[in-house]
Amino acid sequence: MEGFSNLVDGINYLKNQGYTEDFNLKENCLECRDRHFRVFHDEFEIDKWYRIEGDDSSAENSSILYAISSDKYKLKGTLVNAYGVYSNDITDEMLSKLSFS
């Protein structure tokens, strides 16, 4: 898996790989294109994910960059979230989908 020294490099790399949508995490779905598309947990896949450390390598300054695709809507895009999706108020289905081991 590729590693990135910062979030901008990671996003630019994924955009060059075709992940052009900018997904926003909502309670029970992902949204993009000014809320035109609402993609629910069973309508997308996480193709890759990257943990990007902040300057001091503490979890509070880290982000997770997800590369996400939806065959149903023919979308590919990115989602950036603070380390630990459980810090957001989201449904159990979304939590399970965005969790990794």
N, C-alpha and C positions, 0 to 999 in steps of 0.2 A: 504494500500500500504506500502511495506517495506520502511524503511528509512536507509540510509547509511551515515556514518560519512566521507567517502572519496570515490573517484572515483574507486580506485583499489578494494575495498570491493564490490562495486556495480557490476563491471565488472566480478569479480570472482564468485559472486552469480549467475549472469545471465549465465555465461559459464556452471556452474553446472546444470542449468535448460535447457541446450541444445542450448543456443544462442552463437554459436561458431564462426560465421563469424565476421570479422571486416569490417564494412561498412564505406566507405568514401563518404562524401557529395560532389556531383558535381553540376553544374548549373541546370541540368534537370533530374538527376537520382542519385541513389546510386550505388557505384561500390564496388566490392570485388574480391578476388582471382586474384590480379594483373591485374585488368580490364577485366578479363575473363567474369564476369557477370556484366551487366548494368541493374539495376532494376528501372523501371520508376514508377511514382507516383501511377498509377493504378494497379501496380503489387506487392505491398507490403502493409502490415498493421502494425500499431504501436500497439503492444500488451500491453506494459506498458511504462511508462516514469517516470524518477526520477530527481528532481532538487537536485543537490548536491552543498552545500554551500562551499565557500572557507573559509579560517581561519577567515577573518574579516566580513563574512556574507554580503559582498557587491555584487551587481549584476555583477560587473566586474570580480569578482573572482569565479563566479558560473558556473556550467556546467549542461547541460541536458544530461542524459543518456537514450537512447531509446532502448527498446527491440523490434526488428523488425522481422517479418516473411514474407516470400513470398511462397505462395502455388504453384505458377507457376514454380518456380525454386527449390522448396523443400529446402529453405534456412532459417536459423534462425541466427540472429546475433545482434550485438550492433552498435550503432552510438553514438559518443560523440560529442557534439557541445557546443560552448560557449553559455551562456544564451542569448536567443533571436536569433532564426534562421534568422531573418531579417537582421542580421549583415553580412550575407554572400550574395554573388551575385547569387541568385537562381531564378528559374522561379516561377511565381505565383502559379502554380500547386504544386510545391514542398513546397513552403511557406505555402500554405493552408494545405497540408498533415501533415507537421511537427509542425504546430501551435496547441496550446492547450489553454483551458480556465480554 
